[in-house]
Amino acid sequence: MSSEFVLSLLTIIGIDIILGGDNAIVVALACRKLPPHLRNKAIVAGILLAIIARALLTIVAVKLLAIPYLMTIGGILLLWIAFRLLTNSEEEHSISSEAKVSDAIKTIVVADVVMGFDNVLAVAGASQGNIVLVFLGLLISIPIIIWGSKIILYLMNKFSFIIYIGSGILVYTSGRMILHEPKVMEIVSDIGINSTLFLMILVLIVLFGSWVFNQVKGIQWFHTYRN
């Protein structure tokens, strides 16, 4: 094993640690309402399926990123995911736990694919075309995201406000994806808003909007339950 191979592998591990944080947040948010005995099932299944999807994405990453506005569309999709994670209330008792697990798994896979572009490109660049390194990087990311999500889940159960912090990070990530397209960045600049202000406004809109949505939904539920 050459020193160049080891150095590239260490670089990929560093990339996974740095870029795996937002993926771990998605996993924690998606699984936070599941019963404790089902969380591990959803976490492991969701992450494994997401890694497979990311492996396929790695193979076609360069061609995909050549499609105009793809990152922007992905950013908008991630915005919706962040909003739904904040406003997805507890399911009715008639819905089975298995359905909840499948919903969490779907959320994890979709969000990971949407957010995985930066990780895919960074790992592909660090590997310098070495397929073994690419897939080693993907395998290494599995325990990082699993343990990271478990730590975040524990903190969310202790401090509920962390849910909003985590979603804010997802919105920030989605904003950066939206601004990745030069034409979108040009439009935002023409309005007179710099990128930092745009990201701050986006985070505030989604967090405040989801809070209002939850308040309204809570009032409606109260009146329905009382009647």
Secondary structure, 3 states (H helix, E strand, C coil): CCHHHHHHHHHHHHHHHHHHHHHHHHHHHHHCCCCHHHHHHHHHHHHHHHHHHHHHHHHCHHHHHCCCCHHHHHHHHHHHHHHHHHHCCCCCCCCCHHHHHHHHHHHHHHHHHHHHHHHHHHHHHHHCCCHHHHHHHHHHHHHHHHHHHHHHHHHHHHCCCHHHHHHHHHHHHHHHHHHCCHHHHHHHHHHCCCHHHHHHHHHHHHHHHHHHHHHHHHHHHHHHHHC
